[in-house]
């Protein structure tokens, strides 16, 4: 797995914010996008339950001229979330996709739309 964005701290106001574009190594066919959540250990990460995040990772096959292929999406509200089976606090919200089309000249970018911001958290984007 190659980490393109590694727990990068962000403090974003309400609005849409774009990260990248990043080169995607040949042979990569999956992507994972994760956003750190509020827990008792990390109370400043995304603490406001009314703050919503819609995030997506988009793929380009023309060296970043266009980004027509959506490879991952997240839509969630902030605040502390507990896992329904274990009762433990969830530390990250994320999504993974496999089967991303192979090819040369690929780039990936992440777009995060924040409502009722600011969003204070960390973002990780990995490909493999």
NUNU-35873 format. One record per atom (N, C-alpha, C, O): atom name; residue in three letters; x, y, z. Coordinates in pm, 1 decimal, decimal comma. Example, Ala and Ser with C-alpha at 12.3 -4.5 7.8 and 13.67 -1.06 7.14 Angstrom:
<pts>
- N;ala;1319,0;-569,0;780,0 $
- CA;ala;1230,0;-450,0;780,0 $
- C;ala;1320,0;-330,0;780,0 $
- O;ala;1423,6;-331,9;846,5 $
- N;ser;1285,0;-225,0;708,0 $
- CA;ser;1367,0;-106,0;714,0 $
- C;ser;1290,0;3,0;787,0 $
- O;ser;1340,9;113,8;803,9 $
</pts>
This chain:
<pts>
- N;unk;84,6;-117,3;0,0 $
- CA;unk;0,0;0,0;0,0 $
- C;unk;89,1;123,5;0,0 $
- O;unk;187,3;129,7;74,1 $
- N;unk;54,9;222,5;-83,5 $
- CA;unk;126,5;348,9;-91,9 $
- C;unk;39,1;458,2;-32,6 $
- O;unk;-75,9;474,7;-73,2 $
- N;unk;92,6;532,4;62,6 $
- CA;unk;18,6;640,6;126,4 $
- C;unk;46,9;769,8;51,6 $
- O;unk;161,4;814,3;44,2 $
- N;unk;-58,1;830,0;-4,0 $
- CA;unk;-44,2;956,1;-75,7 $
- C;unk;-68,8;1075,5;15,6 $
- O;unk;-2,4;1178,3;2,3 $
- N;unk;-163,0;1063,1;107,6 $
- CA;unk;-189,8;1163,6;210,9 $
- C;unk;-183,5;1088,1;342,0 $
- O;unk;-259,5;993,2;361,0 $
- N;unk;-94,6;1127,2;434,3 $
- CA;unk;-70,5;1050,9;556,3 $
- C;unk;-109,8;1130,3;680,8 $
- O;unk;-29,8;1207,9;733,2 $
- N;unk;-233,6;1110,8;728,0 $
- CA;unk;-282,7;1177,1;848,7 $
- C;unk;-253,1;1326,8;846,6 $
- O;unk;-205,7;1383,5;945,0 $
- N;unk;-281,8;1389,5;733,1 $
- CA;unk;-257,7;1532,6;718,5 $
- C;unk;-362,0;1609,3;798,4 $
- O;unk;-481,9;1592,2;776,4 $
- N;unk;-317,0;1694,5;891,7 $
- CA;unk;-412,8;1774,8;968,4 $
- C;unk;-481,3;1876,2;876,8 $
- O;unk;-416,5;1940,8;794,4 $
- N;unk;-611,4;1888,8;892,1 $
- CA;unk;-684,8;1989,7;816,9 $
- C;unk;-776,3;2066,2;911,4 $
- O;unk;-825,6;2011,6;1010,1 $
- N;unk;-797,9;2191,5;880,2 $
- CA;unk;-891,1;2278,7;950,9 $
- C;unk;-961,3;2357,4;842,6 $
- O;unk;-914,9;2464,2;802,5 $
- N;unk;-1073,5;2304,8;794,8 $
- CA;unk;-1141,0;2359,9;679,3 $
- C;unk;-1274,0;2422,7;716,6 $
- O;unk;-1353,7;2362,3;788,4 $
- N;unk;-1298,4;2544,6;667,8 $
- CA;unk;-1428,9;2606,2;688,5 $
- C;unk;-1534,2;2540,0;600,5 $
- O;unk;-1503,1;2454,1;518,0 $
- N;unk;-1657,5;2581,0;619,1 $
- CA;unk;-1765,5;2534,4;532,3 $
- C;unk;-1728,1;2561,9;386,9 $
- O;unk;-1678,0;2669,5;354,2 $
- N;unk;-1752,5;2464,2;300,3 $
- CA;unk;-1721,9;2479,7;158,3 $
- C;unk;-1659,5;2354,5;102,2 $
- O;unk;-1650,5;2252,7;170,8 $
- N;unk;-1615,8;2361,3;-23,6 $
- CA;unk;-1554,7;2248,0;-92,2 $
- C;unk;-1405,8;2272,9;-106,9 $
- O;unk;-1363,7;2380,9;-148,3 $
- N;unk;-1325,9;2171,8;-72,7 $
- CA;unk;-1180,0;2181,4;-71,2 $
- C;unk;-1123,0;2061,6;-146,3 $
- O;unk;-1168,5;1948,8;-127,1 $
- N;unk;-1022,3;2085,9;-232,9 $
- CA;unk;-963,1;1981,0;-315,5 $
- C;unk;-818,5;1958,3;-275,5 $
- O;unk;-743,5;2053,3;-252,9 $
- N;unk;-779,7;1830,9;-266,8 $
- CA;unk;-642,9;1789,8;-234,6 $
- C;unk;-589,5;1706,9;-350,2 $
- O;unk;-655,9;1613,5;-395,0 $
- N;unk;-472,3;1739,3;-398,3 $
- CA;unk;-411,4;1666,5;-509,7 $
- C;unk;-414,5;1754,3;-632,8 $
- O;unk;-452,0;1871,2;-624,2 $
- N;unk;-377,3;1702,3;-743,1 $
- CA;unk;-376,2;1563,0;-784,0 $
- C;unk;-240,5;1497,1;-756,4 $
- O;unk;-135,0;1560,2;-762,9 $
- N;unk;-248,5;1367,0;-725,4 $
- CA;unk;-131,4;1287,2;-694,4 $
- C;unk;-112,1;1181,7;-802,4 $
- O;unk;-209,3;1125,0;-852,5 $
- N;unk;13,7;1155,2;-838,5 $
- CA;unk;43,9;1048,8;-934,0 $
- C;unk;9,2;914,0;-873,9 $
- O;unk;34,9;890,0;-755,9 $
- N;unk;-49,0;826,0;-953,8 $
- CA;unk;-83,1;691,3;-910,7 $
- C;unk;15,1;595,5;-977,4 $
- O;unk;21,0;589,2;-1100,2 $
- N;unk;92,4;520,4;-898,2 $
- CA;unk;190,4;428,5;-956,7 $
- C;unk;123,2;321,2;-1043,8 $
- O;unk;10,6;279,3;-1017,0 $
- N;unk;195,0;277,7;-1148,7 $
- CA;unk;144,8;169,9;-1232,9 $
- C;unk;118,4;47,2;-1145,8 $
- O;unk;192,4;20,9;-1051,0 $
- N;unk;14,6;-26,6;-1177,7 $
- CA;unk;-17,8;-148,2;-1104,5 $
- C;unk;-112,8;-127,5;-987,9 $
- O;unk;-165,9;-225,0;-934,9 $
- N;unk;-135,9;-3,7;-946,3 $
- CA;unk;-228,1;24,0;-835,7 $
- C;unk;-371,2;0,8;-883,1 $
- O;unk;-411,2;50,8;-988,3 $
- N;unk;-449,0;-76,1;-804,1 $
- CA;unk;-586,9;-104,6;-844,4 $
- C;unk;-687,7;-86,0;-731,4 $
- O;unk;-803,7;-124,8;-745,6 $
- N;unk;-644,7;-26,1;-617,5 $
- CA;unk;-739,7;0,0;-509,5 $
- C;unk;-705,3;130,6;-441,1 $
- O;unk;-592,0;178,2;-449,4 $
- N;unk;-805,0;189,6;-372,1 $
- CA;unk;-786,7;315,1;-300,7 $
- C;unk;-864,4;310,9;-170,4 $
- O;unk;-971,3;250,3;-162,7 $
- N;unk;-809,4;376,7;-66,3 $
- CA;unk;-874,7;388,5;63,1 $
- C;unk;-866,8;534,1;107,6 $
- O;unk;-758,8;593,1;109,5 $
- N;unk;-980,8;591,6;143,2 $
- CA;unk;-990,1;728,2;193,1 $
- C;unk;-1043,1;723,0;336,1 $
- O;unk;-1149,1;665,2;360,2 $
- N;unk;-969,4;783,8;433,5 $
- CA;unk;-1009,7;780,1;574,0 $
- C;unk;-1003,9;919,8;635,2 $
- O;unk;-915,3;999,0;603,4 $
- N;unk;-1100,4;949,1;724,1 $
- CA;unk;-1105,9;1075,7;796,5 $
- C;unk;-1113,8;1043,5;945,7 $
- O;unk;-1199,9;966,5;988,4 $
- N;unk;-1022,8;1103,2;1025,9 $
- CA;unk;-1020,1;1079,2;1171,0 $
- C;unk;-1146,0;1136,2;1236,2 $
- O;unk;-1195,3;1242,1;1197,5 $
- N;unk;-1197,7;1062,6;1337,5 $
- CA;unk;-1320,4;1099,4;1406,8 $
- C;unk;-1292,8;1144,7;1549,4 $
- O;unk;-1185,0;1121,3;1604,1 $
- N;unk;-1391,2;1209,1;1607,8 $
- CA;unk;-1387,7;1249,8;1747,5 $
- C;unk;-1398,2;1126,8;1837,4 $
- O;unk;-1486,9;1043,5;1819,5 $
- N;unk;-1306,4;1116,1;1934,7 $
- CA;unk;-1312,0;1013,5;2038,5 $
- C;unk;-1272,1;1080,8;2169,5 $
- O;unk;-1233,2;1197,6;2169,8 $
- N;unk;-1281,4;1009,0;2279,2 $
- CA;unk;-1235,6;1067,7;2405,2 $
- C;unk;-1084,9;1089,6;2402,1 $
- O;unk;-1034,2;1176,8;2472,5 $
- N;unk;-1011,8;1011,4;2321,1 $
- CA;unk;-866,9;1028,9;2306,8 $
- C;unk;-832,5;1143,9;2211,8 $
- O;unk;-726,5;1205,0;2225,2 $
- N;unk;-920,3;1173,7;2116,7 $
- CA;unk;-897,3;1281,2;2019,3 $
- C;unk;-1019,9;1373,4;2016,2 $
- O;unk;-1089,6;1379,0;1914,9 $
- N;unk;-1047,0;1445,6;2125,5 $
- CA;unk;-1171,3;1522,7;2135,8 $
- C;unk;-1181,3;1642,5;2041,5 $
- O;unk;-1290,3;1696,3;2022,0 $
- N;unk;-1068,8;1685,4;1982,8 $
- CA;unk;-1074,2;1801,9;1893,4 $
- C;unk;-1096,6;1763,8;1747,7 $
- O;unk;-1118,1;1851,7;1664,2 $
- N;unk;-1092,0;1633,7;1714,9 $
- CA;unk;-1115,9;1589,9;1577,5 $
- C;unk;-1265,5;1581,9;1552,1 $
- O;unk;-1333,5;1496,8;1609,3 $
- N;unk;-1317,2;1669,2;1467,4 $
- CA;unk;-1453,7;1662,3;1417,3 $
- C;unk;-1556,7;1642,1;1529,1 $
- O;unk;-1638,6;1550,6;1521,7 $
- N;unk;-1552,9;1727,7;1633,1 $
- CA;unk;-1638,0;1704,6;1750,0 $
- C;unk;-1784,8;1742,4;1732,9 $
- O;unk;-1870,6;1687,9;1802,4 $
- N;unk;-1815,1;1834,4;1642,0 $
- CA;unk;-1949,5;1886,5;1628,9 $
- C;unk;-2036,2;1792,5;1545,6 $
- O;unk;-2008,6;1769,1;1427,9 $
- N;unk;-2142,3;1738,5;1608,2 $
- CA;unk;-2229,7;1642,9;1538,8 $
- C;unk;-2303,6;1706,1;1421,7 $
- O;unk;-2348,6;1634,3;1332,4 $
- N;unk;-2317,7;1838,6;1419,4 $
- CA;unk;-2387,3;1902,7;1307,2 $
- C;unk;-2294,7;1929,3;1188,6 $
- O;unk;-2341,3;1968,6;1081,6 $
- N;unk;-2163,5;1908,2;1206,4 $
- CA;unk;-2069,4;1924,3;1096,0 $
- C;unk;-2073,3;1799,3;1009,8 $
- O;unk;-2043,4;1689,5;1056,8 $
- N;unk;-2110,0;1816,4;884,2 $
- CA;unk;-2115,9;1701,7;793,2 $
- C;unk;-2004,7;1710,6;690,0 $
- O;unk;-1959,4;1818,9;652,9 $
- N;unk;-1962,6;1593,6;645,3 $
- CA;unk;-1855,5;1582,5;547,2 $
- C;unk;-1902,1;1491,1;434,7 $
- O;unk;-1953,1;1381,6;458,2 $
- N;unk;-1883,5;1538,2;313,3 $
- CA;unk;-1900,4;1456,4;194,9 $
- C;unk;-1765,9;1459,0;124,7 $
- O;unk;-1722,6;1563,9;76,9 $
- N;unk;-1699,6;1344,7;118,1 $
- CA;unk;-1565,9;1336,7;58,9 $
- C;unk;-1566,7;1234,6;-53,1 $
- O;unk;-1639,5;1135,4;-49,3 $
- N;unk;-1483,6;1261,6;-153,4 $
- CA;unk;-1472,0;1166,0;-262,9 $
- C;unk;-1330,4;1169,7;-317,1 $
- O;unk;-1261,0;1271,0;-309,3 $
- N;unk;-1289,6;1056,5;-372,0 $
- CA;unk;-1162,1;1045,3;-442,1 $
- C;unk;-1195,2;1018,2;-588,1 $
- O;unk;-1273,8;928,9;-619,7 $
- N;unk;-1134,3;1096,5;-676,6 $
- CA;unk;-1160,6;1087,4;-819,1 $
- C;unk;-1032,2;1048,5;-892,1 $
- O;unk;-923,1;1091,0;-854,4 $
- N;unk;-1046,3;966,9;-997,5 $
- CA;unk;-932,0;918,4;-1074,7 $
- C;unk;-931,1;981,9;-1213,2 $
- O;unk;-1035,3;999,8;-1276,3 $
- N;unk;-810,0;1015,5;-1258,9 $
- CA;unk;-787,9;1067,1;-1394,0 $
- C;unk;-704,3;966,5;-1471,4 $
- O;unk;-611,7;906,3;-1417,1 $
- N;unk;-737,7;948,7;-1598,7 $
- CA;unk;-661,1;861,1;-1686,5 $
- C;unk;-590,9;939,6;-1796,2 $
- O;unk;-533,2;881,8;-1888,3 $
- N;unk;-596,7;1074,4;-1785,3 $
- CA;unk;-534,2;1160,6;-1886,3 $
- C;unk;-438,1;1259,9;-1821,1 $
- O;unk;-430,7;1376,4;-1860,1 $
- N;unk;-363,8;1210,6;-1720,0 $
- CA;unk;-261,2;1288,7;-1650,3 $
- C;unk;-317,3;1412,0;-1580,8 $
- O;unk;-247,1;1512,1;-1566,8 $
- N;unk;-443,8;1406,3;-1536,7 $
- CA;unk;-503,2;1513,0;-1458,7 $
- C;unk;-581,2;1616,7;-1536,6 $
- O;unk;-626,1;1715,5;-1478,4 $
- N;unk;-598,9;1597,4;-1666,9 $
- CA;unk;-678,6;1692,4;-1745,0 $
- C;unk;-825,2;1687,7;-1703,1 $
- O;unk;-891,2;1791,3;-1694,8 $
- N;unk;-876,6;1565,6;-1676,3 $
- CA;unk;-1013,6;1546,6;-1628,2 $
- C;unk;-1012,2;1438,8;-1520,0 $
- O;unk;-920,1;1357,3;-1514,2 $
- N;unk;-1114,3;1438,8;-1434,8 $
- CA;unk;-1128,3;1338,7;-1328,5 $
- C;unk;-1267,8;1277,0;-1335,8 $
- O;unk;-1353,4;1307,2;-1252,6 $
- N;unk;-1291,4;1189,7;-1436,0 $
- CA;unk;-1425,9;1137,1;-1459,3 $
- C;unk;-1464,3;1016,3;-1374,8 $
- O;unk;-1581,7;979,3;-1372,2 $
- N;unk;-1369,2;953,5;-1305,3 $
- CA;unk;-1395,5;824,6;-1241,3 $
- C;unk;-1390,6;838,5;-1089,7 $
- O;unk;-1284,1;863,2;-1033,1 $
- N;unk;-1505,2;822,8;-1023,6 $
- CA;unk;-1512,2;830,0;-878,1 $
- C;unk;-1472,9;695,0;-820,0 $
- O;unk;-1534,6;593,3;-851,8 $
- N;unk;-1369,3;693,4;-733,8 $
- CA;unk;-1321,1;565,8;-680,6 $
- C;unk;-1355,7;544,9;-533,7 $
- O;unk;-1350,9;431,5;-486,1 $
- N;unk;-1390,6;650,6;-460,4 $
- CA;unk;-1426,0;634,6;-319,0 $
- C;unk;-1508,5;753,4;-273,2 $
- O;unk;-1484,1;866,3;-315,8 $
- N;unk;-1607,7;728,6;-185,2 $
- CA;unk;-1687,5;836,7;-128,6 $
- C;unk;-1713,8;810,7;19,0 $
- O;unk;-1722,7;695,9;62,7 $
- N;unk;-1726,1;919,1;95,1 $
- CA;unk;-1763,5;913,8;236,4 $
- C;unk;-1867,1;1023,3;258,2 $
- O;unk;-1852,5;1133,7;205,7 $
- N;unk;-1970,4;994,1;334,2 $
- CA;unk;-2067,9;1094,4;375,0 $
- C;unk;-2102,9;1065,1;520,3 $
- O;unk;-2154,1;957,6;551,4 $
- N;unk;-2075,3;1161,2;610,7 $
- CA;unk;-2095,3;1133,4;751,8 $
- C;unk;-2109,6;1262,2;831,3 $
- O;unk;-2069,8;1369,5;785,8 $
- N;unk;-2167,1;1250,4;950,9 $
- CA;unk;-2175,8;1360,2;1046,3 $
- C;unk;-2068,4;1341,6;1152,0 $
- O;unk;-2018,9;1230,8;1172,8 $
- N;unk;-2032,5;1451,7;1219,3 $
- CA;unk;-1928,6;1448,1;1321,0 $
- C;unk;-1977,8;1398,8;1455,6 $
- O;unk;-2087,9;1345,1;1467,8 $
- N;unk;-1893,1;1418,3;1557,5 $
- CA;unk;-1924,0;1373,1;1692,9 $
- C;unk;-1873,4;1232,3;1716,7 $
- O;unk;-1823,5;1166,0;1625,8 $
- N;unk;-1887,2;1188,4;1839,7 $
- CA;unk;-1843,8;1053,2;1875,9 $
- C;unk;-1943,7;951,2;1824,4 $
- O;unk;-2064,5;965,4;1843,7 $
- N;unk;-1892,1;848,2;1758,8 $
- CA;unk;-1973,1;737,9;1706,0 $
- C;unk;-1921,1;610,1;1768,6 $
- O;unk;-1800,1;589,6;1777,4 $
- N;unk;-2012,3;523,4;1812,4 $
- CA;unk;-1971,1;394,3;1867,5 $
- C;unk;-2011,2;282,3;1772,6 $
- O;unk;-2115,7;288,0;1707,8 $
- N;unk;-1926,8;181,6;1765,7 $
- CA;unk;-1953,2;65,6;1680,8 $
- C;unk;-2071,9;-10,8;1738,9 $
- O;unk;-2073,1;-39,9;1858,5 $
- N;unk;-2171,6;-43,7;1656,7 $
- CA;unk;-2292,5;-108,5;1709,9 $
- C;unk;-2268,3;-247,3;1767,5 $
- O;unk;-2344,1;-291,0;1854,1 $
- N;unk;-2164,7;-318,2;1722,1 $
- CA;unk;-2138,8;-452,9;1771,5 $
- C;unk;-2049,1;-454,5;1894,7 $
- O;unk;-2070,3;-533,7;1986,5 $
- N;unk;-1948,3;-366,5;1896,6 $
- CA;unk;-1850,2;-369,9;2005,1 $
- C;unk;-1872,1;-261,8;2110,9 $
- O;unk;-1825,9;-275,4;2224,2 $
- N;unk;-1942,5;-154,7;2074,1 $
- CA;unk;-1961,7;-43,0;2165,7 $
- C;unk;-1838,7;46,7;2176,8 $
- O;unk;-1840,1;145,2;2250,6 $
- N;unk;-1732,7;13,1;2104,1 $
- CA;unk;-1611,1;95,2;2107,8 $
- C;unk;-1626,5;216,8;2018,1 $
- O;unk;-1700,9;214,9;1920,1 $
- N;unk;-1553,8;323,9;2054,0 $
- CA;unk;-1557,8;445,2;1974,8 $
- C;unk;-1487,6;422,1;1840,6 $
- O;unk;-1381,9;359,5;1833,9 $
- N;unk;-1548,9;473,9;1734,6 $
- CA;unk;-1494,4;461,9;1600,4 $
- C;unk;-1390,3;572,0;1581,2 $
- O;unk;-1420,6;689,6;1601,8 $
- N;unk;-1267,6;535,4;1541,9 $
- CA;unk;-1158,9;632,6;1529,9 $
- C;unk;-1149,6;697,2;1392,2 $
- O;unk;-1094,5;806,5;1379,2 $
- N;unk;-1202,6;631,5;1289,3 $
- CA;unk;-1198,1;686,0;1153,4 $
- C;unk;-1323,4;647,1;1076,7 $
- O;unk;-1382,7;541,8;1100,2 $
- N;unk;-1361,8;733,5;985,4 $
- CA;unk;-1463,7;701,5;886,5 $
- C;unk;-1390,8;683,4;754,9 $
- O;unk;-1307,6;766,7;718,8 $
- N;unk;-1419,9;576,7;682,5 $
- CA;unk;-1345,7;554,4;558,4 $
- C;unk;-1418,9;466,2;461,5 $
- O;unk;-1523,5;408,2;491,0 $
- N;unk;-1359,2;458,4;343,4 $
- CA;unk;-1412,9;372,2;239,1 $
- C;unk;-1295,7;321,5;155,5 $
- O;unk;-1197,5;392,5;134,1 $
- N;unk;-1307,8;197,8;109,0 $
- CA;unk;-1207,2;137,6;21,3 $
- C;unk;-1275,3;84,1;-103,3 $
- O;unk;-1388,7;36,3;-98,4 $
- N;unk;-1204,5;92,7;-215,0 $
- CA;unk;-1254,3;35,6;-340,4 $
- C;unk;-1144,2;-47,6;-403,4 $
- O;unk;-1025,6;-19,0;-386,9 $
- N;unk;-1184,6;-150,0;-475,4 $
- CA;unk;-1090,0;-233,5;-548,9 $
- C;unk;-1133,7;-237,6;-694,8 $
- O;unk;-1243,7;-194,2;-729,0 $
- N;unk;-1047,8;-289,5;-778,9 $
- CA;unk;-1081,6;-302,0;-919,9 $
- C;unk;-1068,6;-172,5;-997,4 $
- O;unk;-1131,6;-156,8;-1102,0 $
- N;unk;-987,8;-78,9;-948,2 $
- CA;unk;-965,4;46,4;-1020,1 $
- C;unk;-891,7;14,4;-1150,1 $
- O;unk;-793,1;-59,2;-1149,6 $
- N;unk;-938,8;68,5;-1258,1 $
- CA;unk;-882,1;41,9;-1390,8 $
- C;unk;-732,7;74,3;-1394,5 $
- O;unk;-690,6;180,5;-1348,9 $
- N;unk;-654,3;-16,2;-1448,2 $
- CA;unk;-510,7;3,9;-1462,1 $
- C;unk;-481,1;91,1;-1583,1 $
- O;unk;-565,7;107,1;-1671,1 $
- N;unk;-360,5;147,4;-1587,4 $
- CA;unk;-318,6;227,2;-1701,1 $
- C;unk;-212,2;327,2;-1661,3 $
- O;unk;-186,8;349,2;-1542,9 $
- N;unk;-150,9;387,2;-1760,8 $
- CA;unk;-48,8;488,6;-1738,7 $
- C;unk;-115,3;626,1;-1728,5 $
- O;unk;-232,8;642,2;-1761,8 $
- N;unk;-38,8;724,2;-1682,3 $
- CA;unk;-83,9;863,9;-1673,8 $
- C;unk;-205,9;882,6;-1584,5 $
- O;unk;-292,1;965,7;-1612,7 $
- N;unk;-212,7;804,1;-1475,3 $
- CA;unk;-325,6;816,4;-1383,4 $
- C;unk;-289,5;912,0;-1270,0 $
- O;unk;-175,1;916,4;-1224,5 $
- N;unk;-388,6;988,2;-1225,4 $
- CA;unk;-375,8;1074,4;-1108,5 $
- C;unk;-502,4;1057,9;-1025,7 $
- O;unk;-607,4;1019,5;-1077,2 $
- N;unk;-490,8;1087,8;-895,3 $
- CA;unk;-605,8;1082,6;-805,7 $
- C;unk;-609,7;1212,0;-726,5 $
- O;unk;-506,1;1268,1;-690,9 $
- N;unk;-731,6;1258,6;-699,5 $
- CA;unk;-748,5;1375,0;-613,5 $
- C;unk;-865,4;1350,8;-519,7 $
- O;unk;-957,1;1274,8;-551,1 $
- N;unk;-861,2;1416,3;-404,1 $
- CA;unk;-968,1;1405,2;-305,7 $
- C;unk;-1036,5;1540,0;-292,0 $
- O;unk;-970,7;1644,0;-287,6 $
- N;unk;-1169,5;1537,6;-285,3 $
- CA;unk;-1248,8;1657,8;-264,9 $
- C;unk;-1333,5;1638,1;-140,1 $
- O;unk;-1402,2;1536,9;-126,2 $
- N;unk;-1328,5;1735,8;-48,8 $
- CA;unk;-1404,1;1728,6;75,1 $
- C;unk;-1496,9;1849,2;81,3 $
- O;unk;-1451,5;1963,3;73,4 $
- N;unk;-1628,1;1823,9;95,7 $
- CA;unk;-1726,3;1929,6;112,7 $
- C;unk;-1771,0;1930,5;258,3 $
- O;unk;-1821,6;1830,4;308,9 $
- N;unk;-1752,0;2044,7;325,9 $
- CA;unk;-1783,4;2061,5;468,1 $
- C;unk;-1908,9;2147,2;480,4 $
- O;unk;-1918,8;2253,3;418,9 $
- N;unk;-2004,6;2100,5;560,3 $
- CA;unk;-2124,9;2176,7;592,5 $
- C;unk;-2125,1;2201,1;743,2 $
- O;unk;-2092,0;2111,4;820,7 $
- N;unk;-2162,1;2322,2;784,7 $
- CA;unk;-2162,6;2360,8;927,0 $
- C;unk;-2024,1;2345,6;988,4 $
- O;unk;-2009,5;2295,1;1099,6 $
- N;unk;-1921,7;2390,3;914,0 $
- CA;unk;-1783,1;2381,1;959,5 $
- C;unk;-1752,8;2474,1;1073,7 $
- O;unk;-1840,5;2544,9;1123,2 $
- N;unk;-1628,5;2473,3;1115,0 $
- CA;unk;-1516,0;2412,8;1043,9 $
- C;unk;-1501,7;2263,3;1071,6 $
- O;unk;-1557,3;2210,0;1167,7 $
- N;unk;-1426,0;2197,8;984,9 $
- CA;unk;-1388,7;2058,2;1002,8 $
- C;unk;-1242,2;2055,7;1048,1 $
- O;unk;-1153,3;2099,1;974,8 $
- N;unk;-1218,3;2005,8;1167,0 $
- CA;unk;-1082,4;1990,5;1220,1 $
- C;unk;-1059,9;1841,3;1236,5 $
- O;unk;-1126,1;1777,2;1318,2 $
- N;unk;-966,4;1784,8;1159,2 $
- CA;unk;-945,0;1640,4;1159,8 $
- C;unk;-811,9;1606,7;1093,5 $
- O;unk;-726,1;1693,5;1077,2 $
- N;unk;-795,2;1480,8;1055,6 $
- CA;unk;-682,8;1434,5;976,3 $
- C;unk;-737,0;1348,0;863,0 $
- O;unk;-835,9;1276,6;879,8 $
- N;unk;-670,7;1355,3;746,8 $
- CA;unk;-714,0;1281,6;629,0 $
- C;unk;-600,0;1190,8;582,6 $
- O;unk;-483,2;1229,7;583,4 $
- N;unk;-637,1;1068,4;542,2 $
- CA;unk;-541,0;972,7;487,3 $
- C;unk;-597,3;917,2;356,2 $
- O;unk;-714,0;878,7;349,2 $
- N;unk;-513,0;913,6;252,5 $
- CA;unk;-549,7;854,6;124,4 $
- C;unk;-439,9;757,5;85,5 $
- O;unk;-323,5;795,6;73,4 $
- N;unk;-477,9;629,8;65,5 $
- CA;unk;-381,9;524,0;30,4 $
- C;unk;-426,8;454,3;-96,5 $
- O;unk;-546,3;443,6;-124,3 $
- N;unk;-329,4;407,0;-173,2 $
- CA;unk;-357,5;326,4;-292,3 $
- C;unk;-271,3;201,6;-287,9 $
- O;unk;-163,5;202,0;-228,4 $
- N;unk;-319,0;93,6;-351,3 $
- CA;unk;-238,4;-29,3;-359,5 $
- C;unk;-274,3;-107,2;-484,5 $
- O;unk;-217,5;-213,5;-509,4 $
</pts>
